Amino acid sequence: MPDVPTPLLEANPLPQRLDTVDALEDLLSLPSKALVDDLAQVDGDLMILGVAGKMGPTLARLAKRAAPGKRVIGVARFSDATLKDKLHGWGIETITADLLDRATLQSLPRTRNIVFAAGHKFGASGNPALTWAMNTWLPGLVAETFADSRIVAFSTGNVYALSEPSSGGATEDTLPGPVGEYAQSCLGRERMFEYFSDKLGTPGRIVRLNYAIDLRYGVLLDIAARVQRGDPVALGMGHVNVIWQGDANSQVLRALRHCTSPTTPINCTGPDVLSVRALAEAFGSRLGRAPVFSGQEAPTALLSDTRLAQSLFGPPAVPLDRMLDWVADWVARDGTTYNKPTKFEVRDGTF
C-alpha cells in the first residue's frame, strides 16, 4: 500500500541520531513543501530507469510521498528480489527489465516523466565495454525511445577536470575535462541526451552529482570508517563537496519542473568546499580517535560550484554538522553499510 500522507520535512526537526535503516530511509524520503509544490506543477506519471541503485529506492519513495496521485514506476534487473517487495510496500510499481535489451526497452510504458538513474562505475576499468554501453549507448536508446517525455538524467561531477579549491569548483559553463574511461563515458552519456534533446525537442536536465551522503555509503562514511579503524586517510584529493542524499534526490525530482529544451547540465552537491583533513579531524573528535593521514593535499580536487542549483532550489536542508553527527554515530555503532567505498581519493579516473 502507498505511504499514508506524510508530514513535510519542514514540520519535522532533524533527529539527533538515526537508529535504524528504516528511520534512515524514512528521513531520506521525507519531502519538502517545495518538492510537493514543484511536482504538483509537473503533469503526468514518473518512471525511474535503474531504480535498484543506491539512490533509486528512496528517490522513488520520495517521489511517491511528494506526489501520491502520480504513478511511480521503478525499472531495474532487480537481482535482489526483496527490493521489489519493499518498493511495492511504498506504493511503487516495478518492472523487471534488462535496459540494454532494445525490445525490452521499447516495451516499457510511456510516461510523461523519466528519471534516468542507470549507469556503471565501479569495475569500469575492468570492463570498459560494459561501461560505455551502460553510460553512453543506453542513454542514446533511452533518449530516442522516450522522446516525448521530460528526461532528468543522473550524471557526475567527474566530467569536469580537477580545479583549485580557491576557485569554488567548476560551474556548468566550465568546459568538461573528464579523466579516465568512466568519466569519458559519462560525458558520452550527456552528449547523447543533448543530441537527441536537440534533435527531437525533448526537454530535460542533466544532474552532475558529487557526492551524495547516505549513512550506508558515501565520502563521509569512507572517512569516518578509516578514522574508526585507525587506517590512514589519504589526502591526495584534499577537498570534496558533499550533499545529503535526500537533498540530492529532491533536487533531481524538482528538476522535472526546470527542464530546458535542449537539455542542459546542473551541478548537484553541497555549497561548501570541504577539507578532507578537517573532516577526518571532526570525526576524530566525535569518535575519540586521532586520525592518521597519508600523503599531502594536491593543489586541485574534483569540485563543483552550485550557485545555479541554489538559485532554483535554495540551500540543502541538512547541514554538514548534522551529517557528521549521524555518520559518526552510525560508524561507532557498526551500522549497516553497502561495503562500497566511493574511491573519492582516486585522481587518475580509474574506478
C-alpha positions as CSV (number, residue, x, y, z in Angstrom):
1,M,0.0,0.0,0.0
2,P,1.2,3.6,-0.6
3,D,2.5,5.6,2.3
4,V,-0.1,7.5,4.2
5,P,0.1,11.3,3.8
6,T,3.5,12.3,5.1
7,P,4.3,15.4,7.2
8,L,6.6,17.7,5.4
9,L,10.3,17.9,6.1
10,E,10.0,21.4,7.5
11,A,7.5,20.1,10.1
12,N,9.9,17.6,11.5
13,P,13.0,18.7,13.4
14,L,16.1,16.8,12.2
15,P,16.8,14.0,14.6
16,Q,19.9,13.9,16.7
17,R,20.6,10.3,15.5
18,L,19.2,7.7,13.2
19,D,18.9,4.4,15.0
20,T,17.8,2.1,12.2
21,V,17.8,1.6,8.4
22,D,14.0,2.2,8.5
23,A,14.5,5.5,10.2
24,L,17.2,6.5,7.7
25,E,15.1,5.6,4.7
26,D,12.1,7.4,6.2
27,L,14.1,10.6,6.5
28,L,15.7,10.2,3.1
29,S,12.3,10.1,1.6
30,L,10.6,12.9,3.5
31,P,9.5,15.5,1.0
32,S,9.8,19.3,1.4
33,K,7.0,21.6,0.7
34,A,9.0,23.0,-2.3
35,L,9.2,19.5,-3.8
36,V,5.5,18.9,-3.3
37,D,4.7,22.2,-4.9
38,D,7.1,21.6,-7.8
39,L,5.7,18.1,-8.6
40,A,2.2,19.5,-8.4
41,Q,3.1,21.7,-11.4
42,V,4.6,18.7,-13.4
43,D,1.9,16.8,-15.3
44,G,2.0,13.1,-15.8
45,D,3.4,10.0,-14.1
46,L,7.1,9.1,-13.4
47,M,9.3,6.2,-14.3
48,I,12.8,5.7,-12.9
49,L,15.1,3.7,-15.0
50,G,17.7,2.0,-12.8
51,V,15.7,2.2,-9.6
52,A,17.7,-0.5,-7.9
53,G,20.9,1.6,-7.4
54,K,22.0,3.1,-4.2
55,M,19.8,6.3,-4.6
56,G,16.9,4.8,-6.6
57,P,14.7,3.2,-3.9
58,T,14.5,6.3,-1.7
59,L,14.2,8.5,-4.8
60,A,11.2,6.5,-5.8
61,R,9.7,6.7,-2.3
62,L,10.3,10.4,-2.1
63,A,8.5,10.9,-5.4
64,K,5.5,8.8,-4.3
65,R,5.2,10.6,-0.9
66,A,5.5,14.0,-2.6
67,A,3.0,13.2,-5.3
68,P,0.8,10.4,-4.1
69,G,-1.6,10.9,-7.0
70,K,1.1,10.0,-9.6
71,R,2.1,6.6,-10.7
72,V,5.7,6.0,-9.8
73,I,7.3,3.1,-11.7
74,G,10.7,1.6,-11.0
75,V,12.6,-0.4,-13.6
76,A,15.7,-2.5,-13.0
77,R,17.0,-6.0,-13.2
78,F,16.2,-6.5,-9.5
79,S,18.9,-9.0,-8.7
80,D,17.7,-8.5,-5.1
81,A,14.1,-9.7,-5.1
82,T,13.4,-8.3,-1.7
83,L,13.8,-4.8,-3.1
84,K,10.7,-5.2,-5.3
85,D,8.7,-6.1,-2.2
86,K,10.0,-3.0,-0.4
87,L,9.1,-0.8,-3.3
88,H,5.6,-2.3,-3.6
89,G,5.1,-1.7,0.1
90,W,5.8,2.0,-0.6
91,G,3.2,2.1,-3.4
92,I,5.7,2.0,-6.2
93,E,5.1,-0.2,-9.3
94,T,8.0,-2.3,-10.5
95,I,9.1,-3.7,-13.9
96,T,11.9,-6.2,-14.2
97,A,13.9,-5.4,-17.3
98,D,17.3,-5.5,-18.9
99,L,17.5,-2.0,-20.2
100,L,20.3,-2.9,-22.7
101,D,17.8,-5.1,-24.5
102,R,16.3,-2.9,-27.2
103,A,13.0,-4.8,-27.4
104,T,12.5,-4.7,-23.6
105,L,13.2,-1.0,-23.6
106,Q,10.7,-0.4,-26.3
107,S,8.0,-2.4,-24.3
108,L,8.2,-0.1,-21.3
109,P,5.2,2.2,-20.7
110,R,5.5,5.8,-22.0
111,T,5.3,8.1,-19.0
112,R,5.5,11.9,-19.2
113,N,8.5,12.0,-16.8
114,I,11.6,9.9,-16.8
115,V,14.5,9.9,-14.4
116,F,17.5,8.1,-15.9
117,A,19.5,6.6,-13.0
118,A,21.2,3.7,-14.7
119,G,24.9,3.5,-15.1
120,H,28.2,1.6,-14.4
121,K,31.1,3.0,-12.4
122,F,32.8,0.5,-10.0
123,G,34.7,-2.0,-12.0
124,A,34.6,0.3,-15.0
125,S,38.4,-0.1,-15.6
126,G,37.9,-3.9,-15.7
127,N,35.0,-3.9,-18.1
128,P,35.3,-0.8,-20.3
129,A,32.9,-2.1,-23.0
130,L,30.1,-2.5,-20.5
131,T,30.9,0.9,-19.0
132,W,30.5,2.5,-22.4
133,A,27.4,0.5,-23.2
134,M,25.6,1.5,-20.0
135,N,26.9,5.0,-19.8
136,T,26.7,6.1,-23.4
137,W,24.9,3.7,-25.7
138,L,22.0,3.1,-23.4
139,P,21.3,6.9,-22.9
140,G,21.1,7.2,-26.6
141,L,18.5,4.4,-26.8
142,V,16.5,5.9,-23.9
143,A,16.6,9.4,-25.3
144,E,15.3,8.1,-28.7
145,T,12.7,5.9,-27.1
146,F,11.3,8.4,-24.7
147,A,11.5,11.5,-27.0
148,D,8.0,12.6,-25.8
149,S,8.9,12.6,-22.1
150,R,10.8,15.0,-19.9
151,I,14.1,13.3,-19.0
152,V,16.1,14.2,-16.0
153,A,19.4,12.2,-16.1
154,F,21.9,11.5,-13.4
155,S,25.4,12.4,-14.4
156,T,28.5,13.1,-12.3
157,G,30.9,15.9,-11.5
158,N,33.7,13.6,-12.8
159,V,33.0,15.1,-16.2
160,Y,35.0,18.1,-15.0
161,A,38.7,18.5,-14.8
162,L,40.1,19.0,-11.3
163,S,40.1,22.6,-10.1
164,E,41.7,24.6,-7.3
165,P,39.7,24.8,-4.1
166,S,40.0,28.6,-4.0
167,S,38.0,28.7,-7.3
168,G,34.9,27.3,-5.7
169,G,34.8,24.5,-8.2
170,A,33.6,24.1,-11.8
171,T,30.4,25.8,-13.0
172,E,28.1,24.4,-15.6
173,D,29.8,26.7,-18.1
174,T,33.2,25.1,-17.3
175,L,34.5,23.1,-20.3
176,P,34.5,19.3,-19.5
177,G,37.8,17.6,-18.9
178,P,37.0,14.0,-18.0
179,V,39.9,11.9,-16.7
180,G,39.7,8.1,-17.4
181,E,37.2,6.0,-19.3
182,Y,34.4,6.1,-16.6
183,A,34.3,9.9,-16.7
184,Q,34.7,10.0,-20.5
185,S,31.8,7.6,-20.9
186,C,29.7,9.8,-18.6
187,L,30.4,12.8,-20.8
188,G,29.3,10.5,-23.6
189,R,26.0,10.0,-21.7
190,E,25.5,13.7,-21.5
191,R,26.2,14.2,-25.2
192,M,23.7,11.5,-26.2
193,F,20.9,13.2,-24.2
194,E,22.0,16.6,-25.6
195,Y,21.9,15.3,-29.2
196,F,18.5,13.7,-29.0
197,S,17.1,16.5,-26.9
198,D,18.1,19.0,-29.6
199,K,17.1,16.7,-32.5
200,L,13.7,15.6,-31.1
201,G,12.8,18.6,-28.9
202,T,12.8,16.6,-25.7
203,P,13.1,18.8,-22.5
204,G,15.5,17.7,-19.9
205,R,18.1,18.3,-17.3
206,I,21.5,16.6,-16.7
207,V,22.3,16.4,-13.0
208,R,26.0,16.4,-12.3
209,L,26.2,14.9,-8.8
210,N,29.1,14.6,-6.4
211,Y,28.9,13.3,-3.6
212,A,25.6,12.1,-2.1
213,I,25.7,11.1,1.6
214,D,23.7,8.1,2.9
215,L,24.9,6.6,6.2
216,R,25.4,3.3,4.5
217,Y,27.6,4.8,1.7
218,G,29.4,8.0,0.8
219,V,32.6,10.1,1.3
220,L,31.8,10.9,4.9
221,L,31.3,7.2,5.7
222,D,34.6,6.4,4.0
223,I,36.5,8.9,6.0
224,A,34.8,8.1,9.3
225,A,35.3,4.4,8.9
226,R,39.0,4.9,8.3
227,V,39.3,7.1,11.4
228,Q,37.4,4.5,13.5
229,R,39.7,1.6,12.3
230,G,42.9,3.7,12.6
231,D,43.6,3.4,8.9
232,P,45.3,6.3,7.1
233,V,43.1,8.9,5.5
234,A,44.5,9.7,2.1
235,L,44.9,13.4,1.5
236,G,45.8,13.5,-2.2
237,M,42.3,14.5,-3.1
238,G,42.3,17.0,-0.3
239,H,38.9,18.7,-0.8
240,V,35.4,17.5,-1.6
241,N,31.8,18.6,-1.9
242,V,29.0,16.6,-0.2
243,I,25.2,16.7,-0.1
244,W,22.7,14.7,1.9
245,Q,21.1,12.1,-0.3
246,G,17.6,13.2,0.5
247,D,18.5,16.8,-0.7
248,A,20.1,15.4,-3.8
249,N,17.1,13.3,-4.7
250,S,14.8,16.2,-4.0
251,Q,16.8,18.4,-6.5
252,V,16.6,15.6,-9.1
253,L,12.8,15.5,-8.8
254,R,12.4,19.2,-8.7
255,A,14.5,19.5,-11.9
256,L,11.5,18.0,-13.7
257,R,9.9,21.4,-13.3
258,H,13.0,23.1,-14.5
259,C,13.8,21.2,-17.7
260,T,15.2,23.0,-20.7
261,S,15.0,22.3,-24.4
262,P,17.6,21.3,-25.4
263,T,18.6,19.8,-22.1
264,T,21.3,21.5,-20.0
265,P,23.5,20.4,-17.1
266,I,23.1,21.5,-13.5
267,N,25.5,20.8,-10.6
268,C,24.2,19.0,-7.6
269,T,26.2,19.0,-4.4
270,G,26.7,20.9,-1.2
271,P,27.6,24.6,-1.3
272,D,30.9,24.3,0.5
273,V,34.4,23.2,-0.4
274,L,35.4,20.9,2.4
275,S,38.9,19.9,3.6
276,V,39.3,16.1,3.8
277,R,41.8,16.7,6.7
278,A,39.3,18.8,8.6
279,L,36.5,16.2,8.0
280,A,38.8,13.5,9.4
281,E,39.6,15.6,12.4
282,A,35.9,16.3,13.0
283,F,35.3,12.6,13.0
284,G,38.2,12.0,15.3
285,S,36.7,14.4,17.8
286,R,33.3,12.7,17.6
287,L,34.8,9.1,17.7
288,G,37.5,9.8,20.3
289,R,40.3,8.7,17.9
290,A,43.1,10.7,16.5
291,P,43.0,10.4,12.7
292,V,46.0,9.1,10.8
293,F,46.9,10.7,7.4
294,S,48.8,9.7,4.4
295,G,50.1,11.9,1.6
296,Q,49.6,15.6,1.2
297,E,46.8,17.7,-0.3
298,A,47.2,18.2,-4.1
299,P,46.6,21.8,-5.4
300,T,43.5,20.6,-7.2
301,A,40.4,18.4,-6.5
302,L,37.1,17.3,-8.0
303,L,34.8,20.3,-7.1
304,S,31.6,21.8,-8.3
305,D,30.0,25.2,-7.9
306,T,26.3,25.0,-7.1
307,R,25.2,28.6,-7.4
308,L,22.8,27.7,-10.2
309,A,21.1,24.9,-8.2
310,Q,20.8,27.2,-5.1
311,S,19.1,29.8,-7.3
312,L,16.5,27.3,-8.3
313,F,16.2,25.1,-5.2
314,G,17.6,27.0,-2.3
315,P,20.2,25.6,0.1
316,P,20.2,21.9,1.1
317,A,18.0,21.2,4.2
318,V,20.6,19.0,6.0
319,P,23.7,20.9,7.2
320,L,27.2,19.4,7.3
321,D,27.4,19.2,11.1
322,R,24.3,17.1,11.3
323,M,25.6,14.7,8.7
324,L,28.9,14.4,10.6
325,D,27.0,13.6,13.8
326,W,24.8,11.0,12.1
327,V,27.7,9.3,10.3
328,A,30.0,9.2,13.4
329,D,27.2,7.7,15.5
330,W,26.4,5.1,12.7
331,V,30.1,4.1,12.4
332,A,30.5,3.9,16.2
333,R,27.5,1.5,16.4
334,D,28.8,-0.5,13.4
335,G,25.7,0.3,11.4
336,T,24.8,-1.4,8.2
337,T,26.8,-0.3,5.1
338,Y,26.9,-1.3,1.4
339,N,30.6,-2.0,1.7
340,K,31.2,0.0,-1.5
341,P,33.8,2.7,-1.0
342,T,33.3,5.8,-3.2
343,K,37.0,5.9,-4.2
344,F,36.8,9.6,-3.9
345,E,40.5,9.8,-3.4
346,V,41.2,8.5,-7.0
347,R,42.8,11.2,-9.1
348,D,43.6,9.2,-12.3
349,G,40.0,8.3,-13.2
350,T,40.5,4.5,-12.6
351,F,37.5,3.1,-10.7
